[in-house]
Amino acid sequence: MSRPIFEVIALTVPDAQAAQSGGADRLELVTDMAADGLTPTLAGFAAIRAAVDLPLRVMLRGRAGFEPGGLDELCAAAIALRAEGAEEFVFGFLDADGAPDLTAVRALAEAVDGCRWTFHRAIDHSADRSAVRAALAELPGLDTFLTAGSPAGVSHGREVLAGELAKAGEPGYRPQILIGGGLYAEHVPELRAAGFDAFHVGGAVRSEGWDSPVDAGKVARWRALIDG
């Protein structure tokens, strides 16, 4: 059995280097966590890409929330990042009724040109999770759902996550479940025992919230916990 995936949010080069030093497998690159993570600049992506050799999943979001905002600008950013060397992405949008905004999601899936991508926690805020999965099932490149199982976090979503894991391999349930959002260390042993194999953290590997950098020692402790 391959070891579980451990993904860490990075905003800066020092974040990325500390995450790699501590044993992260992959980084999610964002800026502006006050807005829950927006698209990094091209220069910011390039600097991190030059500093580490981990896979990088780059956020595509222009404003807080789950509406795309300027879709043309997001698609242009995706194309520019792709040209700069980005190979993996994170995005996901809902319409006013809580259904997937297929116009926006399809446009970005086309803009990233078949690259692998994560549909992020928009699924936790949707009106119908199963409908989201069904609507996205055939989109090229989608290989991961980042989810806590609930908008309130993992503590409230574990039963939902378990139900979705039980459907792994079925249409709409083939992408990997990447657990993140209110994920605490005490959740991990139970989740690993249940068969989950991908975990995502951000603030949990920082000493004083988003204003502090990633702590390599905290990353290493999470790595050891996830590996069991």
Buried (B, 14 or more C-beta within 10 A) or exposed (E): EEEBBBBBBBBBBBBBBBBBBBBBBBBBBBBBBEEBBBBBEBEBBBBBBEBBEBBBBBBBBBBEEBBBBEBEEBBEBBBEBBEEEBBBBBBBBBBEEBBBBBEBBBBBBBBBEEBBBBBBBBBBBBEBBEBBBBBBBEBEBBBBBBBBBBBEBBBBBBEBBBEBBEEEEEEBBEBBBBBBBBBEEEBBEEBBEEEBBBBBBBEBBBEEEEEEBBBBEBBBBBBEBBEE
